[in-house]
């Protein structure tokens, strides 16, 4: 499965964090540094393993912890309809 952005957002970086606005409905989102990294990685569709590899290269975190926390983050982004999963 591939993860991809589901919506176009207007974005502004605030240091390592990101603030984004959905222009159609005016909803604002705040991304912490890790969520901002994931959002940037999703500029093109990526698999879970590709996203995790990007995070492991950027942050000092163990493989298992990274995978567990990434699953939670992606589920939250899907629930907020910011990210979707599609077959390859």
PyMOL Python script that loads the backbone (N, CA, C, O; Angstrom):
from pymol import cmd

cmd.read_pdbstr("""\
ATOM      1  N   UNK A   1       0.837  -1.184   0.000  1.00  0.00           N
ATOM      2  CA  UNK A   1       0.000   0.000   0.000  1.00  0.00           C
ATOM      3  C   UNK A   1       0.885   1.252   0.000  1.00  0.00           C
ATOM      4  O   UNK A   1       1.988   1.266   0.546  1.00  0.00           O
ATOM      5  N   UNK A   2       0.360   2.282  -0.626  1.00  0.00           N
ATOM      6  CA  UNK A   2       1.068   3.558  -0.707  1.00  0.00           C
ATOM      7  C   UNK A   2       0.277   4.617   0.048  1.00  0.00           C
ATOM      8  O   UNK A   2      -0.947   4.694  -0.059  1.00  0.00           O
ATOM      9  N   UNK A   3       0.990   5.422   0.801  1.00  0.00           N
ATOM     10  CA  UNK A   3       0.379   6.557   1.473  1.00  0.00           C
ATOM     11  C   UNK A   3       0.571   7.779   0.591  1.00  0.00           C
ATOM     12  O   UNK A   3       1.628   7.969  -0.010  1.00  0.00           O
ATOM     13  N   UNK A   4      -0.457   8.598   0.524  1.00  0.00           N
ATOM     14  CA  UNK A   4      -0.366   9.820  -0.269  1.00  0.00           C
ATOM     15  C   UNK A   4      -1.196  10.908   0.393  1.00  0.00           C
ATOM     16  O   UNK A   4      -2.127  10.631   1.149  1.00  0.00           O
ATOM     17  N   UNK A   5      -0.841  12.142   0.094  1.00  0.00           N
ATOM     18  CA  UNK A   5      -1.624  13.262   0.586  1.00  0.00           C
ATOM     19  C   UNK A   5      -3.017  13.188  -0.029  1.00  0.00           C
ATOM     20  O   UNK A   5      -3.174  12.821  -1.194  1.00  0.00           O
ATOM     21  N   UNK A   6      -4.006  13.534   0.752  1.00  0.00           N
ATOM     22  CA  UNK A   6      -5.383  13.478   0.291  1.00  0.00           C
ATOM     23  C   UNK A   6      -5.946  14.876   0.043  1.00  0.00           C
ATOM     24  O   UNK A   6      -7.054  15.021  -0.473  1.00  0.00           O
ATOM     25  N   UNK A   7      -5.187  15.894   0.409  1.00  0.00           N
ATOM     26  CA  UNK A   7      -5.687  17.260   0.348  1.00  0.00           C
ATOM     27  C   UNK A   7      -4.509  18.205   0.113  1.00  0.00           C
ATOM     28  O   UNK A   7      -3.392  17.943   0.559  1.00  0.00           O
ATOM     29  N   UNK A   8      -4.770  19.298  -0.587  1.00  0.00           N
ATOM     30  CA  UNK A   8      -3.751  20.330  -0.778  1.00  0.00           C
ATOM     31  C   UNK A   8      -3.915  21.357   0.336  1.00  0.00           C
ATOM     32  O   UNK A   8      -5.015  21.858   0.567  1.00  0.00           O
ATOM     33  N   UNK A   9      -2.833  21.665   1.017  1.00  0.00           N
ATOM     34  CA  UNK A   9      -2.855  22.608   2.124  1.00  0.00           C
ATOM     35  C   UNK A   9      -1.944  23.790   1.828  1.00  0.00           C
ATOM     36  O   UNK A   9      -0.928  23.646   1.149  1.00  0.00           O
ATOM     37  N   UNK A  10      -2.310  24.952   2.337  1.00  0.00           N
ATOM     38  CA  UNK A  10      -1.405  26.095   2.336  1.00  0.00           C
ATOM     39  C   UNK A  10      -0.535  25.931   3.569  1.00  0.00           C
ATOM     40  O   UNK A  10      -1.054  25.751   4.670  1.00  0.00           O
ATOM     41  N   UNK A  11       0.787  25.990   3.402  1.00  0.00           N
ATOM     42  CA  UNK A  11       1.704  25.632   4.479  1.00  0.00           C
ATOM     43  C   UNK A  11       2.647  26.768   4.833  1.00  0.00           C
ATOM     44  O   UNK A  11       3.046  27.554   3.973  1.00  0.00           O
ATOM     45  N   UNK A  12       2.998  26.842   6.109  1.00  0.00           N
ATOM     46  CA  UNK A  12       4.017  27.775   6.590  1.00  0.00           C
ATOM     47  C   UNK A  12       4.851  27.054   7.628  1.00  0.00           C
ATOM     48  O   UNK A  12       4.320  26.472   8.573  1.00  0.00           O
ATOM     49  N   UNK A  13       6.166  27.097   7.446  1.00  0.00           N
ATOM     50  CA  UNK A  13       7.074  26.466   8.403  1.00  0.00           C
ATOM     51  C   UNK A  13       7.354  27.426   9.549  1.00  0.00           C
ATOM     52  O   UNK A  13       7.597  28.615   9.342  1.00  0.00           O
ATOM     53  N   UNK A  14       7.317  26.886  10.754  1.00  0.00           N
ATOM     54  CA  UNK A  14       7.672  27.629  11.958  1.00  0.00           C
ATOM     55  C   UNK A  14       8.777  26.845  12.646  1.00  0.00           C
ATOM     56  O   UNK A  14       8.512  26.023  13.524  1.00  0.00           O
ATOM     57  N   UNK A  15      10.017  27.101  12.243  1.00  0.00           N
ATOM     58  CA  UNK A  15      11.129  26.282  12.725  1.00  0.00           C
ATOM     59  C   UNK A  15      10.940  24.882  12.185  1.00  0.00           C
ATOM     60  O   UNK A  15      10.712  24.708  10.988  1.00  0.00           O
ATOM     61  N   UNK A  16      11.030  23.871  13.052  1.00  0.00           N
ATOM     62  CA  UNK A  16      10.862  22.493  12.577  1.00  0.00           C
ATOM     63  C   UNK A  16       9.386  22.088  12.440  1.00  0.00           C
ATOM     64  O   UNK A  16       9.079  21.011  11.929  1.00  0.00           O
ATOM     65  N   UNK A  17       8.485  22.954  12.898  1.00  0.00           N
ATOM     66  CA  UNK A  17       7.062  22.630  12.858  1.00  0.00           C
ATOM     67  C   UNK A  17       6.414  23.243  11.624  1.00  0.00           C
ATOM     68  O   UNK A  17       7.020  24.043  10.912  1.00  0.00           O
ATOM     69  N   UNK A  18       5.173  22.847  11.393  1.00  0.00           N
ATOM     70  CA  UNK A  18       4.452  23.288  10.200  1.00  0.00           C
ATOM     71  C   UNK A  18       3.031  23.646  10.597  1.00  0.00           C
ATOM     72  O   UNK A  18       2.381  22.920  11.349  1.00  0.00           O
ATOM     73  N   UNK A  19       2.556  24.768  10.086  1.00  0.00           N
ATOM     74  CA  UNK A  19       1.159  25.148  10.233  1.00  0.00           C
ATOM     75  C   UNK A  19       0.563  25.102   8.839  1.00  0.00           C
ATOM     76  O   UNK A  19       1.149  25.617   7.887  1.00  0.00           O
ATOM     77  N   UNK A  20      -0.611  24.479   8.723  1.00  0.00           N
ATOM     78  CA  UNK A  20      -1.215  24.311   7.409  1.00  0.00           C
ATOM     79  C   UNK A  20      -2.696  24.648   7.471  1.00  0.00           C
ATOM     80  O   UNK A  20      -3.361  24.415   8.480  1.00  0.00           O
ATOM     81  N   UNK A  21      -3.198  25.199   6.373  1.00  0.00           N
ATOM     82  CA  UNK A  21      -4.591  25.598   6.272  1.00  0.00           C
ATOM     83  C   UNK A  21      -5.219  24.900   5.081  1.00  0.00           C
ATOM     84  O   UNK A  21      -4.655  24.887   3.987  1.00  0.00           O
ATOM     85  N   UNK A  22      -6.395  24.317   5.304  1.00  0.00           N
ATOM     86  CA  UNK A  22      -7.183  23.749   4.210  1.00  0.00           C
ATOM     87  C   UNK A  22      -8.033  24.886   3.652  1.00  0.00           C
ATOM     88  O   UNK A  22      -8.993  25.298   4.304  1.00  0.00           O
ATOM     89  N   UNK A  23      -7.713  25.405   2.470  1.00  0.00           N
ATOM     90  CA  UNK A  23      -8.388  26.605   1.977  1.00  0.00           C
ATOM     91  C   UNK A  23      -9.886  26.428   1.707  1.00  0.00           C
ATOM     92  O   UNK A  23     -10.648  27.388   1.816  1.00  0.00           O
ATOM     93  N   UNK A  24     -10.310  25.220   1.359  1.00  0.00           N
ATOM     94  CA  UNK A  24     -11.720  25.015   1.035  1.00  0.00           C
ATOM     95  C   UNK A  24     -12.628  25.202   2.250  1.00  0.00           C
ATOM     96  O   UNK A  24     -13.712  25.774   2.130  1.00  0.00           O
ATOM     97  N   UNK A  25     -12.192  24.725   3.418  1.00  0.00           N
ATOM     98  CA  UNK A  25     -13.061  24.792   4.589  1.00  0.00           C
ATOM     99  C   UNK A  25     -12.483  25.607   5.742  1.00  0.00           C
ATOM    100  O   UNK A  25     -13.116  25.723   6.791  1.00  0.00           O
ATOM    101  N   UNK A  26     -11.286  26.173   5.562  1.00  0.00           N
ATOM    102  CA  UNK A  26     -10.704  27.039   6.577  1.00  0.00           C
ATOM    103  C   UNK A  26     -10.188  26.337   7.815  1.00  0.00           C
ATOM    104  O   UNK A  26      -9.936  26.992   8.827  1.00  0.00           O
ATOM    105  N   UNK A  27     -10.024  25.025   7.767  1.00  0.00           N
ATOM    106  CA  UNK A  27      -9.518  24.272   8.909  1.00  0.00           C
ATOM    107  C   UNK A  27      -7.998  24.403   8.955  1.00  0.00           C
ATOM    108  O   UNK A  27      -7.321  24.274   7.934  1.00  0.00           O
ATOM    109  N   UNK A  28      -7.474  24.660  10.147  1.00  0.00           N
ATOM    110  CA  UNK A  28      -6.038  24.818  10.353  1.00  0.00           C
ATOM    111  C   UNK A  28      -5.484  23.589  11.067  1.00  0.00           C
ATOM    112  O   UNK A  28      -6.128  23.034  11.956  1.00  0.00           O
ATOM    113  N   UNK A  29      -4.288  23.173  10.670  1.00  0.00           N
ATOM    114  CA  UNK A  29      -3.630  22.018  11.265  1.00  0.00           C
ATOM    115  C   UNK A  29      -2.244  22.430  11.727  1.00  0.00           C
ATOM    116  O   UNK A  29      -1.570  23.213  11.058  1.00  0.00           O
ATOM    117  N   UNK A  30      -1.819  21.909  12.862  1.00  0.00           N
ATOM    118  CA  UNK A  30      -0.467  22.107  13.357  1.00  0.00           C
ATOM    119  C   UNK A  30       0.266  20.775  13.356  1.00  0.00           C
ATOM    120  O   UNK A  30      -0.233  19.788  13.897  1.00  0.00           O
ATOM    121  N   UNK A  31       1.431  20.743  12.758  1.00  0.00           N
ATOM    122  CA  UNK A  31       2.243  19.534  12.691  1.00  0.00           C
ATOM    123  C   UNK A  31       3.493  19.749  13.546  1.00  0.00           C
ATOM    124  O   UNK A  31       4.206  20.737  13.372  1.00  0.00           O
ATOM    125  N   UNK A  32       3.757  18.815  14.474  1.00  0.00           N
ATOM    126  CA  UNK A  32       5.024  18.882  15.192  1.00  0.00           C
ATOM    127  C   UNK A  32       6.146  18.509  14.223  1.00  0.00           C
ATOM    128  O   UNK A  32       5.884  18.237  13.051  1.00  0.00           O
ATOM    129  N   UNK A  33       7.378  18.493  14.694  1.00  0.00           N
ATOM    130  CA  UNK A  33       8.517  18.267  13.801  1.00  0.00           C
ATOM    131  C   UNK A  33       8.430  16.923  13.072  1.00  0.00           C
ATOM    132  O   UNK A  33       8.711  16.854  11.875  1.00  0.00           O
ATOM    133  N   UNK A  34       8.047  15.865  13.771  1.00  0.00           N
ATOM    134  CA  UNK A  34       7.973  14.543  13.140  1.00  0.00           C
ATOM    135  C   UNK A  34       6.837  14.498  12.124  1.00  0.00           C
ATOM    136  O   UNK A  34       7.019  14.004  11.011  1.00  0.00           O
ATOM    137  N   UNK A  35       5.667  15.010  12.499  1.00  0.00           N
ATOM    138  CA  UNK A  35       4.540  15.030  11.561  1.00  0.00           C
ATOM    139  C   UNK A  35       4.875  15.884  10.341  1.00  0.00           C
ATOM    140  O   UNK A  35       4.481  15.548   9.225  1.00  0.00           O
ATOM    141  N   UNK A  36       5.601  16.989  10.545  1.00  0.00           N
ATOM    142  CA  UNK A  36       6.021  17.827   9.420  1.00  0.00           C
ATOM    143  C   UNK A  36       6.962  17.048   8.506  1.00  0.00           C
ATOM    144  O   UNK A  36       6.870  17.162   7.283  1.00  0.00           O
ATOM    145  N   UNK A  37       7.859  16.264   9.083  1.00  0.00           N
ATOM    146  CA  UNK A  37       8.769  15.442   8.275  1.00  0.00           C
ATOM    147  C   UNK A  37       7.986  14.433   7.446  1.00  0.00           C
ATOM    148  O   UNK A  37       8.281  14.235   6.267  1.00  0.00           O
ATOM    149  N   UNK A  38       6.992  13.797   8.054  1.00  0.00           N
ATOM    150  CA  UNK A  38       6.170  12.825   7.327  1.00  0.00           C
ATOM    151  C   UNK A  38       5.418  13.527   6.200  1.00  0.00           C
ATOM    152  O   UNK A  38       5.358  13.020   5.080  1.00  0.00           O
ATOM    153  N   UNK A  39       4.845  14.692   6.497  1.00  0.00           N
ATOM    154  CA  UNK A  39       4.101  15.434   5.475  1.00  0.00           C
ATOM    155  C   UNK A  39       5.010  15.783   4.291  1.00  0.00           C
ATOM    156  O   UNK A  39       4.607  15.667   3.134  1.00  0.00           O
ATOM    157  N   UNK A  40       6.233  16.211   4.593  1.00  0.00           N
ATOM    158  CA  UNK A  40       7.187  16.534   3.521  1.00  0.00           C
ATOM    159  C   UNK A  40       7.541  15.286   2.718  1.00  0.00           C
ATOM    160  O   UNK A  40       7.636  15.344   1.492  1.00  0.00           O
ATOM    161  N   UNK A  41       7.739  14.154   3.406  1.00  0.00           N
ATOM    162  CA  UNK A  41       8.033  12.904   2.694  1.00  0.00           C
ATOM    163  C   UNK A  41       6.895  12.529   1.749  1.00  0.00           C
ATOM    164  O   UNK A  41       7.120  11.912   0.708  1.00  0.00           O
ATOM    165  N   UNK A  42       5.680  12.904   2.116  1.00  0.00           N
ATOM    166  CA  UNK A  42       4.516  12.555   1.305  1.00  0.00           C
ATOM    167  C   UNK A  42       4.266  13.533   0.159  1.00  0.00           C
ATOM    168  O   UNK A  42       3.170  13.571  -0.399  1.00  0.00           O
ATOM    169  N   UNK A  43       5.282  14.322  -0.190  1.00  0.00           N
ATOM    170  CA  UNK A  43       5.164  15.140  -1.401  1.00  0.00           C
ATOM    171  C   UNK A  43       4.978  14.242  -2.612  1.00  0.00           C
ATOM    172  O   UNK A  43       4.437  14.652  -3.639  1.00  0.00           O
ATOM    173  N   UNK A  44       5.434  13.019  -2.467  1.00  0.00           N
ATOM    174  CA  UNK A  44       5.139  11.986  -3.465  1.00  0.00           C
ATOM    175  C   UNK A  44       4.679  10.748  -2.702  1.00  0.00           C
ATOM    176  O   UNK A  44       5.084  10.552  -1.557  1.00  0.00           O
ATOM    177  N   UNK A  45       3.845   9.910  -3.309  1.00  0.00           N
ATOM    178  CA  UNK A  45       3.363   8.713  -2.613  1.00  0.00           C
ATOM    179  C   UNK A  45       4.524   7.828  -2.164  1.00  0.00           C
ATOM    180  O   UNK A  45       5.507   7.652  -2.883  1.00  0.00           O
ATOM    181  N   UNK A  46       4.385   7.277  -0.959  1.00  0.00           N
ATOM    182  CA  UNK A  46       5.430   6.414  -0.399  1.00  0.00           C
ATOM    183  C   UNK A  46       4.792   5.281   0.384  1.00  0.00           C
ATOM    184  O   UNK A  46       3.674   5.390   0.887  1.00  0.00           O
ATOM    185  N   UNK A  47       5.537   4.197   0.469  1.00  0.00           N
ATOM    186  CA  UNK A  47       5.110   3.065   1.283  1.00  0.00           C
ATOM    187  C   UNK A  47       5.443   3.358   2.751  1.00  0.00           C
ATOM    188  O   UNK A  47       6.201   4.278   3.058  1.00  0.00           O
ATOM    189  N   UNK A  48       4.868   2.568   3.635  1.00  0.00           N
ATOM    190  CA  UNK A  48       5.160   2.692   5.064  1.00  0.00           C
ATOM    191  C   UNK A  48       6.662   2.560   5.296  1.00  0.00           C
ATOM    192  O   UNK A  48       7.248   3.353   6.034  1.00  0.00           O
ATOM    193  N   UNK A  49       7.289   1.564   4.669  1.00  0.00           N
ATOM    194  CA  UNK A  49       8.723   1.337   4.876  1.00  0.00           C
ATOM    195  C   UNK A  49       9.563   2.509   4.377  1.00  0.00           C
ATOM    196  O   UNK A  49      10.584   2.831   4.984  1.00  0.00           O
ATOM    197  N   UNK A  50       9.158   3.148   3.291  1.00  0.00           N
ATOM    198  CA  UNK A  50       9.892   4.313   2.786  1.00  0.00           C
ATOM    199  C   UNK A  50       9.781   5.486   3.759  1.00  0.00           C
ATOM    200  O   UNK A  50      10.761   6.188   4.010  1.00  0.00           O
ATOM    201  N   UNK A  51       8.589   5.690   4.300  1.00  0.00           N
ATOM    202  CA  UNK A  51       8.406   6.778   5.266  1.00  0.00           C
ATOM    203  C   UNK A  51       9.242   6.502   6.515  1.00  0.00           C
ATOM    204  O   UNK A  51       9.935   7.384   7.022  1.00  0.00           O
ATOM    205  N   UNK A  52       9.163   5.270   6.999  1.00  0.00           N
ATOM    206  CA  UNK A  52       9.920   4.902   8.198  1.00  0.00           C
ATOM    207  C   UNK A  52      11.424   5.071   7.962  1.00  0.00           C
ATOM    208  O   UNK A  52      12.127   5.580   8.835  1.00  0.00           O
ATOM    209  N   UNK A  53      11.916   4.660   6.819  1.00  0.00           N
ATOM    210  CA  UNK A  53      13.345   4.808   6.509  1.00  0.00           C
ATOM    211  C   UNK A  53      13.750   6.281   6.511  1.00  0.00           C
ATOM    212  O   UNK A  53      14.832   6.627   6.984  1.00  0.00           O
ATOM    213  N   UNK A  54      12.888   7.146   5.987  1.00  0.00           N
ATOM    214  CA  UNK A  54      13.168   8.577   5.998  1.00  0.00           C
ATOM    215  C   UNK A  54      13.267   9.126   7.414  1.00  0.00           C
ATOM    216  O   UNK A  54      14.138   9.943   7.715  1.00  0.00           O
ATOM    217  N   UNK A  55      12.369   8.672   8.279  1.00  0.00           N
ATOM    218  CA  UNK A  55      12.394   9.124   9.669  1.00  0.00           C
ATOM    219  C   UNK A  55      13.609   8.577  10.411  1.00  0.00           C
ATOM    220  O   UNK A  55      14.235   9.293  11.193  1.00  0.00           O
ATOM    221  N   UNK A  56      13.945   7.308  10.170  1.00  0.00           N
ATOM    222  CA  UNK A  56      15.108   6.710  10.824  1.00  0.00           C
ATOM    223  C   UNK A  56      16.398   7.423  10.424  1.00  0.00           C
ATOM    224  O   UNK A  56      17.332   7.516  11.220  1.00  0.00           O
ATOM    225  N   UNK A  57      16.448   7.923   9.194  1.00  0.00           N
ATOM    226  CA  UNK A  57      17.626   8.654   8.734  1.00  0.00           C
ATOM    227  C   UNK A  57      17.705  10.048   9.357  1.00  0.00           C
ATOM    228  O   UNK A  57      18.792  10.607   9.507  1.00  0.00           O
ATOM    229  N   UNK A  58      16.547  10.605   9.717  1.00  0.00           N
ATOM    230  CA  UNK A  58      16.499  11.978  10.226  1.00  0.00           C
ATOM    231  C   UNK A  58      16.562  12.067  11.753  1.00  0.00           C
ATOM    232  O   UNK A  58      17.101  13.029  12.301  1.00  0.00           O
ATOM    233  N   UNK A  59      16.013  11.068  12.430  1.00  0.00           N
ATOM    234  CA  UNK A  59      15.896  11.118  13.890  1.00  0.00           C
ATOM    235  C   UNK A  59      16.622   9.946  14.535  1.00  0.00           C
ATOM    236  O   UNK A  59      16.760   8.875  13.943  1.00  0.00           O
ATOM    237  N   UNK A  60      17.083  10.171  15.761  1.00  0.00           N
ATOM    238  CA  UNK A  60      17.696   9.097  16.537  1.00  0.00           C
ATOM    239  C   UNK A  60      16.589   8.383  17.296  1.00  0.00           C
ATOM    240  O   UNK A  60      16.185   8.808  18.379  1.00  0.00           O
ATOM    241  N   UNK A  61      16.106   7.297  16.717  1.00  0.00           N
ATOM    242  CA  UNK A  61      15.006   6.532  17.294  1.00  0.00           C
ATOM    243  C   UNK A  61      15.187   5.081  16.867  1.00  0.00           C
ATOM    244  O   UNK A  61      15.731   4.804  15.798  1.00  0.00           O
ATOM    245  N   UNK A  62      14.734   4.172  17.694  1.00  0.00           N
ATOM    246  CA  UNK A  62      14.823   2.760  17.354  1.00  0.00           C
ATOM    247  C   UNK A  62      13.810   2.375  16.294  1.00  0.00           C
ATOM    248  O   UNK A  62      12.773   3.021  16.142  1.00  0.00           O
ATOM    249  N   UNK A  63      14.115   1.332  15.575  1.00  0.00           N
ATOM    250  CA  UNK A  63      13.265   0.867  14.480  1.00  0.00           C
ATOM    251  C   UNK A  63      11.852   0.534  14.965  1.00  0.00           C
ATOM    252  O   UNK A  63      10.872   0.951  14.348  1.00  0.00           O
ATOM    253  N   UNK A  64      11.743  -0.209  16.059  1.00  0.00           N
ATOM    254  CA  UNK A  64      10.427  -0.627  16.557  1.00  0.00           C
ATOM    255  C   UNK A  64       9.610   0.574  17.038  1.00  0.00           C
ATOM    256  O   UNK A  64       8.429   0.691  16.712  1.00  0.00           O
ATOM    257  N   UNK A  65      10.232   1.457  17.807  1.00  0.00           N
ATOM    258  CA  UNK A  65       9.531   2.647  18.299  1.00  0.00           C
ATOM    259  C   UNK A  65       9.078   3.518  17.132  1.00  0.00           C
ATOM    260  O   UNK A  65       7.951   4.014  17.121  1.00  0.00           O
ATOM    261  N   UNK A  66       9.950   3.699  16.161  1.00  0.00           N
ATOM    262  CA  UNK A  66       9.621   4.501  14.982  1.00  0.00           C
ATOM    263  C   UNK A  66       8.402   3.908  14.267  1.00  0.00           C
ATOM    264  O   UNK A  66       7.463   4.630  13.933  1.00  0.00           O
ATOM    265  N   UNK A  67       8.423   2.608  14.039  1.00  0.00           N
ATOM    266  CA  UNK A  67       7.313   1.953  13.350  1.00  0.00           C
ATOM    267  C   UNK A  67       6.004   2.089  14.107  1.00  0.00           C
ATOM    268  O   UNK A  67       4.966   2.376  13.512  1.00  0.00           O
ATOM    269  N   UNK A  68       6.050   1.885  15.423  1.00  0.00           N
ATOM    270  CA  UNK A  68       4.835   1.980  16.240  1.00  0.00           C
ATOM    271  C   UNK A  68       4.265   3.395  16.225  1.00  0.00           C
ATOM    272  O   UNK A  68       3.062   3.582  16.044  1.00  0.00           O
ATOM    273  N   UNK A  69       5.126   4.386  16.414  1.00  0.00           N
ATOM    274  CA  UNK A  69       4.656   5.765  16.451  1.00  0.00           C
ATOM    275  C   UNK A  69       4.219   6.241  15.074  1.00  0.00           C
ATOM    276  O   UNK A  69       3.295   7.047  14.963  1.00  0.00           O
ATOM    277  N   UNK A  70       4.866   5.757  14.031  1.00  0.00           N
ATOM    278  CA  UNK A  70       4.467   6.118  12.677  1.00  0.00           C
ATOM    279  C   UNK A  70       3.078   5.564  12.353  1.00  0.00           C
ATOM    280  O   UNK A  70       2.280   6.243  11.708  1.00  0.00           O
ATOM    281  N   UNK A  71       2.785   4.350  12.789  1.00  0.00           N
ATOM    282  CA  UNK A  71       1.444   3.778  12.574  1.00  0.00           C
ATOM    283  C   UNK A  71       0.365   4.649  13.213  1.00  0.00           C
ATOM    284  O   UNK A  71      -0.679   4.903  12.612  1.00  0.00           O
ATOM    285  N   UNK A  72       0.627   5.099  14.430  1.00  0.00           N
ATOM    286  CA  UNK A  72      -0.329   5.956  15.142  1.00  0.00           C
ATOM    287  C   UNK A  72      -0.510   7.283  14.396  1.00  0.00           C
ATOM    288  O   UNK A  72      -1.635   7.740  14.198  1.00  0.00           O
ATOM    289  N   UNK A  73       0.593   7.888  13.989  1.00  0.00           N
ATOM    290  CA  UNK A  73       0.534   9.169  13.278  1.00  0.00           C
ATOM    291  C   UNK A  73      -0.224   9.034  11.961  1.00  0.00           C
ATOM    292  O   UNK A  73      -1.091   9.853  11.656  1.00  0.00           O
ATOM    293  N   UNK A  74       0.101   8.002  11.179  1.00  0.00           N
ATOM    294  CA  UNK A  74      -0.581   7.826   9.896  1.00  0.00           C
ATOM    295  C   UNK A  74      -2.068   7.563  10.081  1.00  0.00           C
ATOM    296  O   UNK A  74      -2.885   8.040   9.293  1.00  0.00           O
ATOM    297  N   UNK A  75      -2.423   6.815  11.109  1.00  0.00           N
ATOM    298  CA  UNK A  75      -3.844   6.573  11.390  1.00  0.00           C
ATOM    299  C   UNK A  75      -4.545   7.889  11.729  1.00  0.00           C
ATOM    300  O   UNK A  75      -5.673   8.120  11.295  1.00  0.00           O
ATOM    301  N   UNK A  76      -3.883   8.751  12.504  1.00  0.00           N
ATOM    302  CA  UNK A  76      -4.460  10.050  12.847  1.00  0.00           C
ATOM    303  C   UNK A  76      -4.613  10.920  11.598  1.00  0.00           C
ATOM    304  O   UNK A  76      -5.644  11.568  11.416  1.00  0.00           O
ATOM    305  N   UNK A  77      -3.604  10.935  10.747  1.00  0.00           N
ATOM    306  CA  UNK A  77      -3.685  11.720   9.512  1.00  0.00           C
ATOM    307  C   UNK A  77      -4.790  11.199   8.595  1.00  0.00           C
ATOM    308  O   UNK A  77      -5.465  11.980   7.924  1.00  0.00           O
ATOM    309  N   UNK A  78      -4.972   9.882   8.569  1.00  0.00           N
ATOM    310  CA  UNK A  78      -6.062   9.307   7.776  1.00  0.00           C
ATOM    311  C   UNK A  78      -7.416   9.694   8.367  1.00  0.00           C
ATOM    312  O   UNK A  78      -8.336  10.048   7.628  1.00  0.00           O
ATOM    313  N   UNK A  79      -7.543   9.630   9.674  1.00  0.00           N
ATOM    314  CA  UNK A  79      -8.802   9.973  10.327  1.00  0.00           C
ATOM    315  C   UNK A  79      -9.170  11.434  10.048  1.00  0.00           C
ATOM    316  O   UNK A  79     -10.348  11.766   9.911  1.00  0.00           O
ATOM    317  N   UNK A  80      -8.174  12.291   9.967  1.00  0.00           N
ATOM    318  CA  UNK A  80      -8.411  13.715   9.683  1.00  0.00           C
ATOM    319  C   UNK A  80      -8.549  13.977   8.173  1.00  0.00           C
ATOM    320  O   UNK A  80      -8.708  15.119   7.744  1.00  0.00           O
ATOM    321  N   UNK A  81      -8.485  12.905   7.384  1.00  0.00           N
ATOM    322  CA  UNK A  81      -8.641  12.957   5.929  1.00  0.00           C
ATOM    323  C   UNK A  81      -7.544  13.772   5.232  1.00  0.00           C
ATOM    324  O   UNK A  81      -7.763  14.356   4.170  1.00  0.00           O
ATOM    325  N   UNK A  82      -6.350  13.796   5.861  1.00  0.00           N
ATOM    326  CA  UNK A  82      -5.205  14.464   5.261  1.00  0.00           C
ATOM    327  C   UNK A  82      -4.391  13.512   4.396  1.00  0.00           C
ATOM    328  O   UNK A  82      -3.744  13.929   3.435  1.00  0.00           O
ATOM    329  N   UNK A  83      -4.430  12.228   4.746  1.00  0.00           N
ATOM    330  CA  UNK A  83      -3.648  11.201   4.055  1.00  0.00           C
ATOM    331  C   UNK A  83      -4.587  10.036   3.750  1.00  0.00           C
ATOM    332  O   UNK A  83      -5.515   9.745   4.505  1.00  0.00           O
ATOM    333  N   UNK A  84      -4.320   9.383   2.629  1.00  0.00           N
ATOM    334  CA  UNK A  84      -5.071   8.171   2.290  1.00  0.00           C
ATOM    335  C   UNK A  84      -4.098   7.083   1.882  1.00  0.00           C
ATOM    336  O   UNK A  84      -2.953   7.348   1.519  1.00  0.00           O
ATOM    337  N   UNK A  85      -4.582   5.853   1.952  1.00  0.00           N
ATOM    338  CA  UNK A  85      -3.803   4.697   1.518  1.00  0.00           C
ATOM    339  C   UNK A  85      -4.424   4.175   0.236  1.00  0.00           C
ATOM    340  O   UNK A  85      -5.640   4.011   0.138  1.00  0.00           O
ATOM    341  N   UNK A  86      -3.580   3.919  -0.735  1.00  0.00           N
ATOM    342  CA  UNK A  86      -4.031   3.381  -2.021  1.00  0.00           C
ATOM    343  C   UNK A  86      -3.180   2.168  -2.384  1.00  0.00           C
ATOM    344  O   UNK A  86      -2.028   2.062  -1.964  1.00  0.00           O
ATOM    345  N   UNK A  87      -3.750   1.258  -3.162  1.00  0.00           N
ATOM    346  CA  UNK A  87      -2.904   0.165  -3.680  1.00  0.00           C
ATOM    347  C   UNK A  87      -1.791   0.763  -4.529  1.00  0.00           C
ATOM    348  O   UNK A  87      -1.947   1.843  -5.098  1.00  0.00           O
ATOM    349  N   UNK A  88      -0.712   0.084  -4.609  1.00  0.00           N
ATOM    350  CA  UNK A  88       0.434   0.566  -5.407  1.00  0.00           C
ATOM    351  C   UNK A  88       0.031   0.891  -6.772  1.00  0.00           C
ATOM    352  O   UNK A  88       0.863   1.309  -7.578  1.00  0.00           O
TER     353      UNK A  88
END
""", "prot")
cmd.dss("prot")
cmd.show_as("cartoon", "prot")
cmd.util.cbc("prot")
cmd.orient("prot")
